[in-house]
Structure formats: C-alpha cells, structure tokens
Amino acid sequence: MSPLSVLAAVVVPIVFGTLHWYLWRRLVAETTSRGSWARRAGSTVFIAGPVVAASALIGGFTSMPMAVQRVLAWSGYLWLAVFLYLLLAVLAGELVRPLLNRWVTHRCRGTAVASRPATRRGPARRRPDFQFRRRTARPSVNLSWLLDYRPSARKNSATEWNTDTRWRIH
C-alpha cells in the first residue's frame, strides 16, 4: 500500500465526520432542546447515515450477499446525496445569513419590542428567549410586483393593513 492511500484512508473519514458533525450542530443541536424526541431522531439520522454510507462504500469490495449489498447501496448512496444537498444548502445559508441579519436589524431598529406578559395562573414559567415584535401599520414587505397582487385603493388606513395578513412575511 502506498503512503498516499494510507493518508487518504485517514484524512477522508476525518473530513467526512467533521462535515457530518457540522451539519448535526447547525440542523439538530442548535434548533432543538436537549432530551427532546426531535433531537434524538435527528441525532439518530446523523449517526446512522454515515455508518450506512460507509458500509455501502465498503460493501462493494467485500463478499457480502448481493441482497445486503443492494439494501446498503440504496440507502447509503441516498444518504450521501441528501447529505451533499443539505451541506450545500447550509453553506449557502451561511453566506447569506450575515446579510439577512444586517437587513433585519436595520429594519427593526425603529420598532418597539414588547415582551410576553407573565401569567398568574399555575407555576411560574420561564420567560422565552425571544421577544415578540409589535406589528406596524405598513406592510412588512411589498411583494405586489412579484405576486401580481395589486392592493385596492381602500387599503390606505392602518387598521386595514393590520387585518390583511395574506401577503405579509414575518
């Protein structure tokens, strides 16, 4: 065996595992709470997926029965395709996220932020980490040119804009 193939046998699994850990952290760990069923399901997928993909890649070089090779290849290569698309989508989102963050903070700079009122009934609840934004009298985003939606002339008052939430993006 050449030193290059030994190096590839060490580096490729490290890079593959690191990319899976990155996707797990961004898609599962940062979006779910500890101990929830969603985190357990996501963690199971991100552990079983690479194992099945690696066994599909290795299974072609071993003397496994053809039925087992077919099942492993189908699910393993499917996971590799899903993994690649997820990775590309998350990386594209990472490129766009600072711009969107800047745009949202610039838009929300002048609006008032009200926190959720505490209820007196039952045990004391932990306050949420997020805050609710008060609706403004103007539409959030004007997509009428894109959706070919022309607001009628009577929609100039603030109360009518607050009731029409069909084209509002939050």
ABEGO torsion letter per residue (X at the ends): XBAAAAAAAAAAAAAAAAAAAAAAAAAAAAABBBGBAAAAAAAAAAAAAAAAAAAAAAAAABABBAAAAAAAAAAAAAAAAAAAAAAAAAAAAAAAAAAAAAAAAAAAAABBBBBBBBBABEBBBBBBABBBBBBBABBABBAAAAAGBBBBAAAABAAAAAABAAABBX
